[in-house]
Amino acid sequence: MKIRGYTLIEVLIVIVIVAILVTIAYPFYANFVNSARRVDAMAAIAGLGLAQEQLRASCPFYGQNLGNANVCGADAANTTVNYDALSSEGFYILSIVANSATGNGYTVSADPQNAQAGDSECDPMTVTIDAANPRGMRGPDGCWD
């Protein structure tokens, strides 16, 4: 009677091959996941853009601050737009870049956090809206694909 089975060497070879495949595949997978989560920042920035336009319709300035209500201040620094700083999926914190809000434009920054914090390639994602860039100048390149 012959006993069938695998030798220790055969099992170790399979383990080594699987380890090599995982080592090669994991960075691609992590990059794919980071790229997919960037949609959260894009959606949040688009939503903030709509909120800014709604504020601007009744105020001479875009909001420099995020808050729970629209407040039209004496200047942009004292103007608040009604929008949450945390993106809907919680992967990004939004802010309006310091002193960027005026009557003509503003710059939004989305900083990755939590599970997305390792996405150093797109930290932060920014959009500048102004007369020269009414559709928005986005950065960094390659993060908006």
BELBELLIN-V574664 format. One record per residue. OMEGA is omega in radians with two decimals (999 if undefined). Layout:
BEGIN
OMEGA ; OMEGA
END
This chain:
BEGIN
-3.09 ; 3.13 ; -3.14 ; 3.12 ; -3.13 ; 3.09 ; 3.11 ; 3.14 ; 3.14 ; 3.11 ; 3.13 ; 3.11 ; 3.11 ; 3.13 ; 3.12 ; 3.13 ; 3.11 ; 3.13 ; 3.12 ; 3.12 ; 3.11 ; 3.14 ; 3.13 ; -3.02 ; -3.03 ; 3.12 ; 3.10 ; 3.12 ; -3.14 ; 3.11 ; 3.10 ; 3.14 ; 3.10 ; 3.14 ; 3.13 ; -3.13 ; 3.11 ; 3.08 ; 3.09 ; 3.11 ; -3.13 ; 3.14 ; -3.14 ; 3.13 ; 3.11 ; 3.10 ; 3.10 ; 3.09 ; 3.08 ; 3.12 ; 3.11 ; -3.14 ; 3.08 ; 3.09 ; -3.07 ; 3.11 ; -3.13 ; -3.07 ; -3.14 ; -3.09 ; 2.90 ; -3.12 ; 3.05 ; -3.06 ; 3.04 ; -3.14 ; -3.08 ; 3.14 ; 3.04 ; 3.11 ; 3.12 ; -3.10 ; -3.14 ; 3.08 ; -3.09 ; -3.12 ; -3.13 ; -3.13 ; -3.09 ; 3.08 ; -3.12 ; 3.12 ; -3.13 ; 3.14 ; -3.12 ; 3.12 ; -3.01 ; 3.12 ; 3.09 ; -3.13 ; -3.06 ; 2.97 ; 3.14 ; 3.01 ; 3.04 ; -3.05 ; -3.07 ; 3.08 ; -3.14 ; -3.11 ; 3.08 ; 3.02 ; -3.06 ; -3.10 ; -3.12 ; 3.06 ; 3.12 ; 3.09 ; 3.07 ; -3.10 ; -3.13 ; 3.11 ; 3.14 ; -3.07 ; -3.11 ; -3.05 ; 3.14 ; -3.12 ; -3.08 ; 3.13 ; -3.09 ; -3.13 ; -0.04 ; 2.96 ; -3.08 ; 3.01 ; 3.07 ; 3.10 ; 3.06 ; -3.09 ; 3.13 ; -3.11 ; -3.08 ; 3.10 ; 3.07 ; 3.01 ; -3.00 ; 3.07 ; -0.27 ; 3.11 ; 3.11 ; -3.13 ; -3.03 ; -3.13 ; 999
END
